[in-house]
Amino acid sequence: MTIELFIPLLYILVLGSYLGFELISKVPPTLHTPLMSASNAISGITIVGALIACNELGYESLSKWLGMIALVLATINVVGGYAISDRMLKMFKKK
Amino acid sequence: MNLYIELAYLAASILFVAGIKMLNRTKTARKGNFVSALGMFIAILATVTQVRSIVLADILICILLGSAIGLVLAYKVKMTGVPEIVALFNGFGGLASLAVALSDFWLHTRQLHLSPGVITSTSVVLSVFIGGITFTGSVIAFLKLSGGISGRAIMYKGQHLINLLLLIAAIVLSVFVVINTSDPIYIITLSGLALLLGILLVIPIGGADMPVVISLLNSYSGMAACATGFVLNNSVLIVSGALVGASGMVLTQIMCKAMNRSLINVLLGGFGQTGSPVQTGGSEMVVKEVGIEEAAQIFDSVSSLIIVPGYGMAVAQAQHAVRELYELCEKRNINVRFAIHPVAGRMPGHMNVLLAEANIPYDKLVEMELINDDFANTDLVFVIGANDVVNPAAKNNPGSPIFGMPVLNVEQARTVIVSKRGMNPGYAGIENELFGADNCLMLFGDAKQTLTKLVSELKEL
């Protein structure tokens, strides 16, 4: 990767982190657990990387197998995280 | 670079941000979770369109398998078990990031015989290192929380020195990976080292400190995804990873503050396990016991009540009995509220989920800062299975290990009834002088049984 490609990505990282701090600081403690499982699911975005890694043709390639393992794990992370968040949020009722 | 795919990634990023924003209000939270999931779906779909059609079957199998496992785990777990399952999911995310980075590195160095630049190989190193620690660290946290291994802090001689040496070894190895990308031995050893470090870093941390650990590991999994984004030159990974990394850090800070501990102090571990019995100051504390009937009469006579639930309530599975008590008091026109300490559960916000599951309306759950001034003009406080978070020593005894920790001012209420199994100290291993206070009555016994009896007694009055 060249410096020209790297710097814009660094901008994304810094501004994204700042946005994350601002957003999360405003979430009330009541919602911290579902928030955490939802953000946990978001960290499963690595699934995109896993899909790209699966794009190798041969089963003799270690890269392909690593990609497929990553895909299963990331899917568990994504699907499980959103599902459990939804399960919890469904229970929150006002009087 | 494909324009449509990049635009889809941008849309996904916006949906993630909008989703988190909606998660800050209980009314919109469920929709927010859905919006965020929609973003993920768009990102996945956009990526799938660019893979070769021949690998679609492999992808479908992996996704179906992962979805099935994820759904079963998410729907089977009890609400008390949410912290450990979140830790486990988190660990899977970390390992996935490690595997993706390793896969990409392997493809370029071993199959295409290319030499990745310094930036890319440094990103691979970070992704592998953070991802590895996240995975085994989360698995240890999962085992500690689920009782698979003891929740106690595991300490041994030279522990911190060993960890430090391993960390230095990891840094040296990382330099070798970057300098000599063609030899895979370095990156493989580094992966092993990261996995080992994850175990060693979490075993000295006691079960009661797990809210901090889970929050921190949540942050790590975001950082690992972020590093993977730099490996693949993929902006949606970086945005999402940064959001999650920051989110985990905020929650970690909140948890540390709630326990008045520094992050370093938590990470070094061993809290509350020093072994030496705490001096009771010579005189034994005298506590006043109260029977169920008498307690019911007190409940019958008050007009305001604050219930303080602790994790002991959840352990005894007393949530539903608490709900019955709450409904009964409401019917008698008693003003009932719940005071929730930030570390009342096993992860941030856990107690709120446990009470929501028992159908207690969330607007009756009040956080510590908002309710702490109200104890002074409250008739009755009912403490169920909580200990350290109601210990006045945190405010007035500079010698106490928990001095400085924010606590609930329960002792200011006119009467305090404490439902507790016995006189065992809390996790910090210290005595609670609240129990000896003049206005405090102890209601000994299993929380669920005691509450059930209390409810039926109260019904007859």
Interface residues (C-beta under 8 A of the other chain):
Chain A: M1 T2 I3 L5 F6 L9 I12 L13 V14 L15 G16 S17 Y18 L19 G20 F21 L23 I24 S25 K26 V27 P28 P29 T30 L31 H32 T33 P34 L35 M36 S37 A38 S39 N40 A41 I42 S43 G44 I45 T46 I47 V48 G49 A50 L51 I52 A53 C54 N55 E56 L57 S61 L62 S63 K64 L66 G67 M68 I69 A70 L71 V72 L73 A74 T75 I76 N77 V78 V79 G80 G81 Y82 A83 I84 S85 D86 R87 M88 L89 K90 M91 F92 K93 K94 K95
Chain B: Y9 F16 V17 G19 I20 K21 L23 N24 R25 T26 A29 R30 G32 N33 F34 S36 A37 M40 A43 I44 T47 V48 Q50 V51 R52 I54 V55 D58 I59 C62 I63 L65 G66 S67 I69 G70 L71 L73 A74 Y75 V77 M79 V82 I85 V86 F89 N90 F92 G93 L95 A96 S97 A99 V100 A101 L102 S103 D104 W106 L107 R110 Q111 P116 G117 I119 T120 S123 I214 S215 N218 S221 G222 A224 A225 C226 T228 G229 F230 V231 L232 N233 N234 S235 V236 L237 I238 V239 S240 G241 A242 L243 V244 G245 A246 S247 G248 M249 V250 L251 I254 I340 P342 G345 M347 P348 G349 H350 N352 V353 A356 E357 N359 P361 Y362 D363 K364 L365 E367
